[in-house]
Amino acid sequence: MLSVYDYGVIGFYFLFMLVIGWVCRRFIANTSDYFRGGGKVLWWMAGSSAFMLQFSAWTFTGGAGKAYQDGPIILAIYLGNALGFFFNYLLFAPRFRQMRVVTGMQAVRLRFGATNEQFFTWLQIPLGILYAGIWLFGLSTFISSAFGVGVGSTIVGTGLIVLVIAVLGGSWAVVAGDFVQMLILMPVTIVAAVLAISHVGGLDNFLARAPHRHFALTEGCRSQILYLWIIAILVKQCISTNTLMEASRYLSVKDTRHARRAALLGMVLFIIGPLVWFIPPMVSAITHPDLHALFPKMRNPADGAYVAACFDVMPNGMIGLLISGIFAATMSAMDGGLNKNAGVFVKNFYQVVLRPGAKETELLLAAKLTTFGLGLLVILAALAFNVGTRQNLFNLMQNYGGLVVLPYSVPLVLGVLIKRAPGWAGWTTVVVGFATSWLGNHFLTPQWIARVMSWPELSQREGGDWTLLLGVLLNATVCAAWFLGSCYFSRRRPAEEKARVDQFFKQMATPIDFQKEMGAGNDAVQFHTLGLLCLIYGSFIALMLVIPNPAGGRLGILFCMVCMMGTGGLLYWRGKRMQRAAPVAGGAGGKPEETESPMQLAGGKDDLAAARPDAQQRVPAKNDR
């Protein structure tokens, strides 16, 4: 099914991602650099990374399967993401950056105290491993259907590649790789959507031939369940994109203004991307009404809908580019997740509990070893999902998010907004949420709601939708009520806790002054390095124009090349211009933009100022900002 050209394109992609990890290692001198780019990352890299971290190959497997079966209703999830990033832009992104910490879990300590820090640490790590395992399982399902190899072998091979990249380059490799991968994914999925529409005779024919259920939204699901499901999805996505654990997206950027711009970029990309991503699987519903015949070994053949459409229409080489883009979606989510979880372990357990006096060299080694160990656990989790789960990928991801992750997330959102809630509100809200999930899942079942409403038995789709909406709406209501109710006891908080929380909220409200707090940045180096990487990858795409293809296929390749090389050229030109202007700025009395090696740009020792109990009495150290 794949040509030799496609294999060559995929091979170059993996080699290039390894090169990014190798190049970005020179940006790392301490754990602040490794876990959050030293607080110097520019908004366009951070925004691209925030976008790429929010989805994975599941979008092109489980999500595509949902689009194949039920049509554009899947867009509700991505509208929820866009809405969540809009709230990032309005409120949360500036507050997250202004917390001046290295990891989101350090902010948990400042807001809720040391007990909550350890409680959430030891919840975040296993939950993060399970989430990444689902992402890797989804990617491997896609790759298995494309290459015709076993899912287990794909899980191991793909997981090891992601692991090497994450260990080598830390957060710099994550954000740099995410930016380049976004420039691969977006153009190639646009080409796939255009070619798929053309394959069925244009937009009018596509709309006329699409299954009636795709646009008659209540045909396959009762309206009461459908509308509640949409509300639940919007609530879930808004909560999941605004928790303290997602603060890592913005802790890396230079200042408050860059945090807002990064959030705005993520919102725009989540409006554009889904509009083209789900066209191919909906076309598959026209051209391949029986996917079981095409993928007889797949547990849920609908998960191969995106692959089926693309094999019909994509030219030689472009399939490889598409698979590279879909690899990118999961690799960005996985390496970002590994980096975040390793940061939580090292900065919030290893340094706080095991080795309070550890030096930066020891912490950096511990960070890399932790990333490696967590990566192996993710591979094992994905193998377990492959063997043990019987749910389709769509329901697996959504139910995990609604029943398990949401109770964990609610206090980490409300804690940023509400000052009066006592520290114990954090961990008790999670316990109440888990109990709510268990009770709702065991007693308020699809069979129960059918009896209460005097409905016939719910369909498989309705049953899955009910489980999700119940978990989300019940947890959001009960957890929020518990957290808000705890404010009644605010006067009983110890004086030390009140002082710590007051200082935390004051710090969140204080804009970042990059020059005063961080000194010189490395903007020119970022522009120059990313521009050069994009130009190299764009040159490789240009070589694909010599592959024998019809005119439409060559136009698609040309479009991808122009997007990559055009962006790379602009970045490279800007970097060179900044480097030339730097001596002039310095001579005029300003602080010059540093143009030395990133190793020379690293700041002093990261002393965990923002996470220690005495941090409230002094200004956070440079590398914690």
C-alpha positions as CSV (number, residue, x, y, z in Angstrom):
1,M,0.0,0.0,0.0
2,L,3.0,2.3,0.6
3,S,5.5,3.1,-2.1
4,V,9.3,3.1,-1.7
5,Y,9.0,6.9,-1.8
6,D,6.6,6.9,1.2
7,Y,9.1,4.8,3.2
8,G,11.9,7.2,2.3
9,V,9.8,10.2,3.5
10,I,9.0,8.6,6.8
11,G,12.6,7.6,7.3
12,F,13.8,11.1,6.7
13,Y,11.1,12.4,9.2
14,F,12.4,10.2,12.0
15,L,16.0,11.1,11.3
16,F,15.1,14.8,11.3
17,M,13.3,14.6,14.6
18,L,16.3,12.9,16.1
19,V,18.4,15.7,14.8
20,I,16.1,18.3,16.5
21,G,16.6,16.5,19.8
22,W,20.4,16.5,19.2
23,V,20.5,20.2,18.2
24,C,18.3,21.3,21.1
25,R,20.4,19.6,23.7
26,R,22.8,22.6,23.5
27,F,20.1,24.8,24.9
28,I,20.1,22.9,28.2
29,A,22.3,23.9,31.1
30,N,19.9,23.2,34.1
31,T,16.5,21.8,34.9
32,S,14.7,25.1,34.2
33,D,16.0,24.8,30.6
34,Y,15.1,21.1,30.5
35,F,11.6,21.4,31.8
36,R,10.4,24.9,30.5
37,G,13.0,26.3,28.1
38,G,14.4,28.6,30.8
39,G,11.3,30.9,30.5
40,K,12.7,32.3,27.2
41,V,10.5,30.6,24.5
42,L,8.9,32.8,21.9
43,W,5.1,32.8,21.5
44,W,4.9,31.3,18.1
45,M,6.8,28.2,19.2
46,A,4.9,28.0,22.5
47,G,1.5,28.4,20.8
48,S,2.3,25.7,18.2
49,S,3.4,23.4,21.0
50,A,0.3,24.1,23.1
51,F,-1.8,23.2,20.0
52,M,0.1,20.0,19.2
53,L,0.1,18.8,22.8
54,Q,-3.7,19.0,23.0
55,F,-4.3,16.2,20.5
56,S,-2.7,13.0,19.2
57,A,-3.0,10.4,16.5
58,W,-6.2,9.5,18.3
59,T,-7.8,12.4,16.3
60,F,-7.0,10.4,13.1
61,T,-8.1,7.0,14.5
62,G,-10.7,7.1,17.2
63,G,-11.8,10.7,16.3
64,A,-11.9,9.8,12.6
65,G,-13.9,6.7,13.5
66,K,-16.5,8.9,15.2
67,A,-16.7,11.2,12.1
68,Y,-17.0,8.1,9.9
69,Q,-20.0,6.8,11.9
70,D,-21.7,10.0,13.1
71,G,-20.4,12.9,11.0
72,P,-19.4,16.4,12.1
73,I,-20.7,16.1,15.6
74,I,-17.0,15.2,16.5
75,L,-16.2,18.9,15.9
76,A,-17.8,19.7,19.3
77,I,-14.6,18.3,21.0
78,Y,-12.3,20.7,19.0
79,L,-14.7,23.6,19.5
80,G,-14.3,22.9,23.2
81,N,-10.5,23.1,22.8
82,A,-10.8,26.4,20.9
83,L,-13.0,27.7,23.6
84,G,-10.6,26.5,26.3
85,F,-7.7,28.3,24.6
86,F,-9.9,31.5,24.4
87,F,-10.2,31.3,28.2
88,N,-6.4,30.8,28.3
89,Y,-6.1,34.0,26.3
90,L,-8.5,36.0,28.5
91,L,-7.4,34.9,31.9
92,F,-5.4,31.7,32.5
93,A,-2.3,32.0,30.3
94,P,-1.1,35.3,31.9
95,R,-1.7,34.0,35.4
96,F,0.1,30.7,34.6
97,R,3.2,32.5,33.3
98,Q,3.2,35.0,36.2
99,M,3.3,32.1,38.7
100,R,7.1,32.1,38.1
101,V,7.6,28.4,38.7
102,V,9.3,25.6,36.8
103,T,6.5,23.1,36.9
104,G,2.8,23.4,37.4
105,M,3.1,21.1,40.5
106,Q,5.2,23.8,42.2
107,A,2.2,26.1,41.8
108,V,0.0,23.4,43.4
109,R,2.3,23.6,46.5
110,L,2.1,27.4,46.6
111,R,-1.7,27.3,46.3
112,F,-2.7,24.3,48.3
113,G,0.4,23.3,50.4
114,A,3.0,20.5,50.6
115,T,0.5,17.7,51.3
116,N,-1.4,18.5,48.1
117,E,1.9,18.7,46.2
118,Q,2.7,15.1,46.9
119,F,-1.0,14.0,46.5
120,F,-1.3,15.5,43.1
121,T,2.3,14.4,42.1
122,W,1.5,10.8,42.7
123,L,-1.8,11.1,40.8
124,Q,-0.4,13.0,37.9
125,I,2.4,10.6,37.1
126,P,0.2,7.4,36.7
127,L,-2.6,9.4,35.0
128,G,-0.1,10.9,32.6
129,I,1.3,7.5,31.9
130,L,-2.1,6.1,31.1
131,Y,-3.0,9.1,28.9
132,A,0.2,8.7,27.0
133,G,-0.4,5.0,26.7
134,I,-3.8,5.7,25.0
135,W,-2.1,8.2,22.6
136,L,0.6,5.6,21.7
137,F,-2.1,2.9,21.3
138,G,-4.0,5.2,19.0
139,L,-1.0,6.0,16.9
140,S,0.0,2.4,16.7
141,T,-3.5,1.4,15.5
142,F,-3.1,3.9,12.7
143,I,0.4,2.8,11.7
144,S,-0.6,-0.8,11.9
145,S,-3.4,-0.3,9.5
146,A,-1.1,1.7,7.1
147,F,1.9,-0.6,7.2
148,G,0.1,-3.9,7.8
149,V,2.2,-4.8,10.8
150,G,1.3,-5.8,14.3
151,V,0.1,-3.2,16.7
152,G,2.4,-4.5,19.5
153,S,5.5,-4.2,17.3
154,T,4.4,-0.7,16.3
155,I,3.9,0.4,19.9
156,V,7.4,-0.7,20.9
157,G,9.2,0.8,17.9
158,T,7.3,4.1,17.9
159,G,7.6,4.5,21.7
160,L,11.3,4.1,21.7
161,I,11.8,6.8,19.0
162,V,9.7,9.2,21.0
163,L,11.6,8.3,24.1
164,V,15.0,9.1,22.6
165,I,13.9,12.5,21.3
166,A,12.3,13.5,24.7
167,V,15.4,12.4,26.7
168,L,17.9,14.2,24.4
169,G,16.4,17.7,24.0
170,G,14.0,18.2,26.9
171,S,11.4,21.0,26.6
172,W,13.4,22.8,23.9
173,A,13.2,19.7,21.7
174,V,9.5,19.5,22.5
175,V,8.6,23.1,21.4
176,A,11.0,23.2,18.5
177,G,9.8,19.8,17.2
178,D,6.2,20.8,17.7
179,F,6.6,23.9,15.6
180,V,8.2,22.0,12.7
181,Q,5.7,19.2,13.1
182,M,2.8,21.6,13.0
183,L,4.1,22.9,9.7
184,I,4.1,19.3,8.4
185,L,0.7,18.4,9.7
186,M,-1.5,21.4,8.8
187,P,-0.6,21.7,5.1
188,V,-0.6,17.9,4.4
189,T,-4.1,17.5,6.1
190,I,-5.4,20.4,4.0
191,V,-4.2,18.7,0.9
192,A,-5.7,15.4,2.0
193,A,-9.1,17.1,2.6
194,V,-9.0,18.8,-0.8
195,L,-8.1,15.6,-2.7
196,A,-10.7,13.6,-0.8
197,I,-13.5,16.1,-1.8
198,S,-12.3,16.1,-5.4
199,H,-12.3,12.3,-5.3
200,V,-16.1,12.2,-4.8
201,G,-16.9,15.0,-7.4
202,G,-16.5,18.2,-5.4
203,L,-18.3,19.7,-2.4
204,D,-21.8,19.5,-3.8
205,N,-21.5,15.8,-4.5
206,F,-19.9,15.2,-1.1
207,L,-22.8,16.8,0.7
208,A,-25.4,15.0,-1.5
209,R,-23.8,11.6,-1.2
210,A,-22.9,11.7,2.5
211,P,-24.9,9.3,4.7
212,H,-28.0,11.0,6.0
213,R,-27.0,10.4,9.6
214,H,-24.0,12.7,9.2
215,F,-26.1,15.8,9.0
216,A,-29.4,14.6,10.7
217,L,-27.7,14.7,14.1
218,T,-30.6,13.3,16.1
219,E,-31.1,10.3,13.7
220,G,-28.7,8.0,15.6
221,C,-29.2,9.5,19.0
222,R,-32.0,10.9,21.1
223,S,-31.9,14.7,21.2
224,Q,-31.9,14.9,25.0
225,I,-28.7,12.8,25.1
226,L,-27.1,14.5,22.1
227,Y,-27.5,18.0,23.4
228,L,-26.3,17.1,26.9
229,W,-23.3,15.3,25.3
230,I,-22.4,18.4,23.5
231,I,-22.6,20.5,26.7
232,A,-20.5,17.9,28.5
233,I,-17.8,17.9,25.8
234,L,-17.5,21.7,25.9
235,V,-17.3,21.6,29.7
236,K,-14.7,18.8,29.7
237,Q,-12.4,20.4,27.1
238,C,-12.6,23.9,28.8
239,I,-11.7,22.4,32.1
240,S,-8.9,20.2,30.7
241,T,-7.2,23.1,29.0
242,N,-7.1,25.4,32.0
243,T,-5.8,23.4,34.9
244,L,-2.6,24.2,36.8
245,M,-1.0,21.1,35.3
246,E,-1.5,22.7,31.8
247,A,0.4,25.7,33.0
248,S,3.5,24.1,31.6
249,R,2.4,25.4,28.1
250,Y,3.0,29.0,29.2
251,L,5.7,28.7,31.9
252,S,8.2,28.5,29.1
253,V,7.3,31.8,27.3
254,K,9.2,35.0,27.8
255,D,6.5,37.1,29.4
256,T,2.8,37.9,29.9
257,R,2.3,39.2,26.3
258,H,3.9,36.1,24.8
259,A,1.6,33.9,26.9
260,R,-1.5,35.6,25.6
261,R,-0.3,35.4,22.0
262,A,0.6,31.7,22.4
263,A,-3.0,31.0,23.6
264,L,-4.5,33.0,20.8
265,L,-2.5,31.0,18.2
266,G,-3.6,27.7,19.8
267,M,-7.3,28.9,19.6
268,V,-6.9,29.9,15.9
269,L,-5.3,26.6,15.0
270,F,-8.1,24.6,16.7
271,I,-10.7,26.5,14.7
272,I,-8.9,25.8,11.3
273,G,-7.5,22.3,11.8
274,P,-10.7,20.3,12.7
275,L,-12.5,21.8,9.7
276,V,-10.2,19.8,7.4
277,W,-9.2,16.8,9.5
278,F,-12.6,15.1,9.4
279,I,-13.4,15.5,5.8
280,P,-11.4,12.3,4.7
281,P,-13.2,9.9,7.1
282,M,-16.6,11.3,6.1
283,V,-15.6,10.7,2.5
284,S,-14.7,7.2,3.5
285,A,-18.3,6.7,4.6
286,I,-19.2,7.3,0.9
287,T,-16.4,5.3,-0.8
288,H,-15.9,2.5,1.8
289,P,-19.2,1.8,3.5
290,D,-17.8,-1.5,4.8
291,L,-14.4,-0.9,6.3
292,H,-14.3,-4.4,7.8
293,A,-13.5,-5.7,4.3
294,L,-10.5,-3.3,4.0
295,F,-9.2,-3.8,7.6
296,P,-10.3,-7.3,8.6
297,K,-7.8,-7.6,11.5
298,M,-8.7,-4.3,13.2
299,R,-10.8,-4.5,16.3
300,N,-12.8,-1.5,15.3
301,P,-12.5,-1.0,11.5
302,A,-13.9,2.6,11.6
303,D,-10.7,3.6,13.3
304,G,-9.0,3.1,9.8
305,A,-11.4,5.5,8.0
306,Y,-8.8,8.3,7.6
307,V,-6.2,5.9,6.2
308,A,-8.7,4.4,3.8
309,A,-9.6,7.8,2.3
310,C,-6.0,8.9,2.0
311,F,-4.8,5.7,0.3
312,D,-7.5,6.4,-2.3
313,V,-6.3,9.9,-3.2
314,M,-2.8,10.8,-1.9
315,P,0.0,10.7,-4.5
316,N,3.3,8.9,-4.1
317,G,5.4,10.4,-1.3
318,M,2.5,12.3,0.1
319,I,1.2,9.3,2.1
320,G,4.6,9.2,3.8
321,L,4.3,12.9,4.5
322,L,0.8,12.4,5.9
323,I,1.9,9.6,8.1
324,S,4.8,11.8,9.3
325,G,2.3,14.5,10.2
326,I,0.1,12.0,12.1
327,F,3.2,10.6,13.9
328,A,3.9,14.3,14.8
329,A,0.5,14.6,16.5
330,T,1.2,11.8,18.9
331,M,5.0,12.3,19.3
332,S,4.4,15.9,20.3
333,A,1.8,14.9,22.9
334,M,3.9,12.1,24.2
335,D,7.3,13.9,24.4
336,G,5.5,16.9,26.0
337,G,3.8,14.6,28.5
338,L,7.0,12.8,29.3
339,N,8.8,16.1,29.9
340,K,6.0,17.4,32.1
341,N,5.7,14.3,34.2
342,A,9.5,14.0,34.6
343,G,9.5,17.6,35.7
344,V,6.8,16.8,38.3
345,F,8.8,13.8,39.7
346,V,12.2,15.6,39.8
347,K,11.2,19.0,41.0
348,N,8.3,18.0,43.3
349,F,9.5,14.7,44.8
350,Y,13.1,14.0,44.1
351,Q,14.4,17.5,45.0
352,V,11.8,18.1,47.7
353,V,11.7,14.8,49.4
354,L,14.7,12.6,48.4
355,R,17.5,15.0,47.6
356,P,16.8,18.6,48.9
357,G,20.4,19.6,48.5
358,A,20.9,18.1,45.0
359,K,23.0,20.2,42.6
360,E,21.8,21.1,39.1
361,T,24.1,18.5,37.4
362,E,22.5,15.8,39.6
363,L,19.0,17.0,38.9
364,L,19.6,17.2,35.2
365,L,20.8,13.6,35.1
366,A,17.8,12.6,37.3
367,A,15.5,14.4,34.8
368,K,16.9,12.4,31.8
369,L,16.8,9.1,33.7
370,T,13.2,9.8,34.8
371,T,12.1,10.6,31.3
372,F,13.6,7.3,30.1
373,G,11.9,5.3,32.8
374,L,8.5,7.0,32.3
375,G,8.8,6.4,28.6
376,L,9.2,2.7,29.2
377,L,6.1,2.7,31.4
378,V,4.1,4.4,28.7
379,I,5.1,1.7,26.2
380,L,3.9,-1.0,28.7
381,A,0.6,0.9,29.2
382,A,0.0,1.0,25.5
383,L,0.7,-2.7,25.2
384,A,-1.8,-3.3,28.1
385,F,-4.5,-1.3,26.3
386,N,-3.8,-3.3,23.1
387,V,-4.3,-6.6,25.0
388,G,-7.0,-5.6,27.5
389,T,-9.4,-3.1,26.1
390,R,-12.5,-3.9,24.1
391,Q,-13.8,-0.3,23.8
392,N,-13.3,1.6,20.6
393,L,-10.6,4.4,20.8
394,F,-13.1,7.2,20.8
395,N,-15.0,6.0,23.9
396,L,-11.8,4.9,25.6
397,M,-10.3,8.4,25.5
398,Q,-13.5,10.3,26.3
399,N,-14.6,8.1,29.2
400,Y,-11.1,8.2,30.7
401,G,-11.1,12.0,30.5
402,G,-14.6,12.3,32.0
403,L,-14.5,9.7,34.8
404,V,-10.8,9.9,35.8
405,V,-9.1,13.1,34.7
406,L,-12.0,15.5,35.3
407,P,-12.2,15.0,39.2
408,Y,-8.4,15.7,39.3
409,S,-8.7,18.8,37.2
410,V,-11.6,20.7,38.8
411,P,-9.7,21.9,41.9
412,L,-6.7,22.8,39.8
413,V,-8.9,25.2,37.8
414,L,-10.9,26.7,40.7
415,G,-7.8,27.0,42.8
416,V,-6.5,29.6,40.3
417,L,-9.7,31.7,40.6
418,I,-10.8,31.3,44.2
419,K,-8.5,32.4,47.0
420,R,-10.7,31.5,50.0
421,A,-10.8,27.7,49.6
422,P,-8.6,26.1,52.2
423,G,-5.7,23.8,51.2
424,W,-7.6,20.6,52.1
425,A,-10.1,21.5,49.4
426,G,-7.7,20.3,46.7
427,W,-7.2,16.7,47.6
428,T,-10.7,16.1,49.1
429,T,-12.3,17.4,45.9
430,V,-10.5,14.7,43.9
431,V,-11.5,12.0,46.4
432,V,-15.2,13.2,46.2
433,G,-14.9,13.2,42.4
434,F,-13.5,9.7,42.2
435,A,-16.3,8.5,44.4
436,T,-18.9,10.3,42.3
437,S,-17.4,8.6,39.1
438,W,-17.6,5.2,40.7
439,L,-21.2,5.6,42.0
440,G,-22.4,7.1,38.8
441,N,-20.8,4.5,36.6
442,H,-22.2,1.6,38.7
443,F,-25.7,2.9,39.4
444,L,-26.7,5.6,36.9
445,T,-26.1,3.3,33.9
446,P,-27.6,3.5,30.4
447,Q,-30.1,0.9,31.5
448,W,-31.1,3.0,34.5
449,I,-31.8,6.2,32.4
450,A,-33.8,4.1,29.9
451,R,-36.0,2.9,32.7
452,V,-36.4,6.3,34.3
453,M,-37.3,7.9,31.0
454,S,-39.4,5.0,29.8
455,W,-37.3,4.7,26.7
456,P,-36.5,1.5,24.8
457,E,-33.0,0.1,25.3
458,L,-30.4,2.7,24.4
459,S,-28.3,2.0,21.3
460,Q,-24.5,1.4,21.6
461,R,-23.8,5.0,20.6
462,E,-26.4,6.4,23.1
463,G,-24.9,4.2,25.9
464,G,-21.4,5.5,25.3
465,D,-22.6,9.1,25.1
466,W,-24.6,8.7,28.3
467,T,-21.6,7.3,30.2
468,L,-19.5,10.3,29.1
469,L,-22.1,13.1,29.7
470,L,-23.0,11.7,33.1
471,G,-19.4,11.4,34.2
472,V,-18.6,15.0,33.1
473,L,-21.7,16.8,34.2
474,L,-22.0,14.9,37.5
475,N,-18.3,15.4,38.4
476,A,-18.2,19.0,37.3
477,T,-21.3,19.8,39.5
478,V,-20.4,17.7,42.6
479,C,-16.7,18.7,42.6
480,A,-17.3,22.4,42.0
481,A,-20.0,22.3,44.8
482,W,-17.6,20.6,47.2
483,F,-14.8,23.0,46.4
484,L,-17.0,26.1,46.7
485,G,-18.5,24.7,49.9
486,S,-15.1,24.5,51.5
487,C,-14.9,28.3,51.4
488,Y,-17.2,28.3,54.4
489,F,-14.2,27.2,56.4
490,S,-11.9,29.9,55.1
491,R,-11.6,31.8,58.4
492,R,-10.2,28.7,60.0
493,R,-7.1,28.6,57.8
494,P,-3.7,28.9,59.5
495,A,-2.0,32.3,59.3
496,E,0.9,30.7,57.3
497,E,-1.5,29.3,54.7
498,K,-3.3,32.7,54.3
499,A,0.0,34.5,53.8
500,R,1.2,31.9,51.3
501,V,-1.9,32.0,49.3
502,D,-2.1,35.8,49.3
503,Q,1.5,35.9,48.1
504,F,0.7,33.4,45.4
505,F,-2.3,35.4,44.1
506,K,-0.3,38.6,44.2
507,Q,2.5,37.0,42.2
508,M,0.0,35.7,39.6
509,A,-1.3,39.2,39.2
510,T,2.1,40.8,38.6
511,P,3.1,41.0,34.9
512,I,6.5,39.6,33.9
513,D,9.2,42.2,33.2
514,F,11.6,40.1,31.2
515,Q,14.5,42.5,31.1
516,K,14.5,42.9,34.9
517,E,13.7,39.4,35.9
518,M,15.5,37.3,33.2
519,G,18.0,39.7,31.5
520,A,18.8,39.1,27.9
521,G,16.9,36.5,25.9
522,N,18.0,34.3,23.0
523,D,15.4,35.4,20.5
524,A,17.8,35.6,17.5
525,V,19.0,32.1,18.2
526,Q,15.5,30.8,18.2
527,F,14.5,32.5,15.0
528,H,17.8,31.5,13.3
529,T,17.7,27.8,14.5
530,L,14.0,27.2,13.7
531,G,14.3,29.0,10.4
532,L,17.2,26.8,9.4
533,L,15.4,23.6,10.4
534,C,12.3,24.6,8.4
535,L,14.4,25.4,5.3
536,I,16.2,22.0,5.5
537,Y,12.9,20.1,5.8
538,G,11.3,22.3,3.1
539,S,14.2,21.5,0.8
540,F,13.6,17.8,1.3
541,I,9.9,18.3,0.4
542,A,11.0,20.1,-2.7
543,L,13.0,17.0,-3.8
544,M,9.6,15.1,-3.7
545,L,8.5,17.1,-6.7
546,V,10.7,14.8,-8.9
547,I,8.6,11.7,-7.8
548,P,6.3,10.5,-10.6
549,N,2.9,11.9,-9.8
550,P,-0.1,13.4,-11.5
551,A,-0.4,17.2,-11.7
552,G,-2.7,17.4,-8.7
553,G,-0.3,15.4,-6.5
554,R,2.6,17.7,-7.5
555,L,0.5,20.7,-6.6
556,G,-0.1,19.3,-3.2
557,I,3.6,18.6,-2.6
558,L,4.4,22.2,-3.9
559,F,1.8,23.6,-1.4
560,C,3.5,21.8,1.5
561,M,6.9,22.9,0.4
562,V,5.9,26.6,0.1
563,C,4.4,26.5,3.6
564,M,7.5,25.0,5.1
565,M,10.1,27.0,3.2
566,G,8.2,30.3,3.3
567,T,7.9,30.1,7.1
568,G,11.5,29.0,7.4
569,G,12.8,31.8,5.2
570,L,10.9,34.4,7.2
571,L,12.2,33.1,10.5
572,Y,15.8,32.8,9.2
573,W,15.7,36.4,7.8
574,R,14.3,37.7,11.1
575,G,17.0,35.9,13.1
576,K,19.8,37.3,10.9
577,R,18.4,40.8,11.1
578,M,18.2,40.6,14.9
579,Q,21.8,39.4,15.1
580,R,23.0,42.3,12.9
581,A,21.0,44.8,15.0
582,A,22.2,43.5,18.4
583,P,25.6,45.3,18.5
584,V,23.8,48.6,17.5
585,A,21.3,48.2,20.3
586,G,24.1,47.6,22.8
587,G,26.1,50.6,21.6
588,A,23.1,52.8,22.1
589,G,23.0,51.9,25.7
590,G,20.3,49.2,25.5
591,K,20.8,45.6,26.6
592,P,21.9,43.7,23.5
593,E,20.1,40.6,22.2
594,E,22.5,37.8,23.0
595,T,23.7,35.9,20.0
596,E,26.2,33.5,21.6
597,S,25.7,29.7,21.9
598,P,22.6,28.9,23.9
599,M,24.9,27.1,26.4
600,Q,26.4,30.6,27.2
601,L,22.9,32.0,27.6
602,A,21.9,29.8,30.5
603,G,21.3,31.5,33.8
604,G,22.4,30.7,37.3
605,K,21.5,27.8,39.5
606,D,17.8,27.0,39.8
607,D,17.2,27.0,43.6
608,L,13.5,26.1,43.6
609,A,12.7,29.5,45.1
610,A,9.1,29.5,43.9
611,A,8.4,26.0,45.4
612,R,10.0,26.2,48.9
613,P,8.1,27.3,51.9
614,D,10.3,30.3,52.4
615,A,9.7,31.5,48.9
616,Q,7.0,33.8,50.0
617,Q,9.5,36.0,51.8
618,R,11.8,36.7,48.9
619,V,11.9,37.3,45.1
620,P,12.0,34.0,43.1
621,A,15.4,33.2,41.7
622,K,16.2,34.0,38.1
623,N,15.8,30.5,36.7
624,D,12.4,30.0,38.4
625,R,11.0,32.9,36.5
